[in-house]
Amino acid sequence: MTSMKGFGFDITHKLGGTLARTGVIKTPHGEIKTPAFVAAGTKAAVKALTMQQVTSLGAQSVLANTYHLLLQPGVELVREAGGLAKFMGFDGPTFTDSGGFQIFSLPDVKLTDEGATFRSHIDGHKVTMTPESSMQAQWQVGADIHMAFDELVSTEMPKDRVIAAMNRTHQWAERCMAEHGKLAADSGDYQALFGVVQGGRYLDLRARSADFLSSLPFDGFGIGGVFTVTGMDELLTTVNQTLPEDKPRHLLGMGAEPVDLFVGVENGVDTFDCVAPTRQARNGALYTHGGRINIRNAGFTHDFSPIDSGCECYTCQNFTRAYLQHLFKANEILACTLASIHNEYFVVHTVDQIRESVDDGSFTDFKSKFIERYYDSK
């Protein structure tokens, strides 16, 4: 177990023949039973949902985005409000990512070894993000778990460019660690810091990145840029066989497909985050155990069954496919809320079931039946 002022990680069970494990991450604001899906609360809000709804559908924790909070409402305001959890009314553990993905996706970002300079998409003012300022911003936000500032690369970049970005990520990781240590020394609370593994699609670079970051005293690790890479299972195996076993691993921005959850857990991932469940819900794309459906389709006009038979979410227990389709056709805001409740519940509880299957040894069977039903039933 790793432990530091209220933060720790215990592995409770390992599944033979795989890297899958169950465990508990301890934070100052509560525990997270792992594997777990972390709800994406990008701007201190899970879109279309109240925090009471987020809690009632089973989410154990929420992740917010430092880039977005820095620009609006400002990290100083979040600190003044008592920190991220209190600001958004969530009684549980919280994460922040560094915002690197959003920053490096901007068309006008200027990158140096010192940091990244870009213009706000809100009002156009110039902002420079460095490893030090990223740590300062995340400490003001006050989440339980932070991510080090890293440089994201696209899958199309040549290897020499990926190596340069990886080396810069490592230099920034050391600077994040140093600044984090200074901030921790001045605070009575403990906020954990995760290093972020990069290396693009190259397995040798991923192994090098994981090995380097393992040499630093991080509390855990994020794995970045994986959702754009084919062969995710091999990449995760390479990374997680290199990272220390006794520290938690978070897959940043996992893909939108439920199979990714199984691949992640099987290859050693402890927590995930992704905006896909609520983003797809707002577009009428709903997960069911028989595959994803588009509730806007005319075939659901007279369908008075729940979205997913057997689902115990609030939406499925109280409303029909016909009603959801009506709400979307009528452009009612309630459509986004009810659809988001269902999709978020589906993903959170799928990971909960995966966790249970790792504990009782039924993972392989559960994975096979789930994937066959989800992808082959149509």
Secondary structure, DSSP 8 states (H G I E B T S, - for coil): -EEETTEEEEEEEE-TTSS-EEEEEEETTEEEEESEEEEE-TTSS-TT--HHHHHHTT---EEEEHHHHHHTT-HHHHHHTTSHHHHHT--S-EEEE-SHHHHHTSTT-EE-SS-EEEE-TTT--EEEE-HHHHHHHHHHHT-SEEE-------TTS-HHHHHHHHHHHHHHHHHHHHHHHHHHHT-SS--EEEEEE--TT-HHHHHHHHHHHHTS--SEEEE-S-TT-S-HHHHHHHHHHHS-TTS-EEETT--SSTHHHHHHHHTT--EEEESHHHHHHHTTEE--TT--EETTSGGGTT--S-SSTT--SHHHHH--HHHHHHHHHTT-HHHHHHHHHHHHHHHHHHHHHHHHHHHHT-HHHHHHHHHHHHHH--
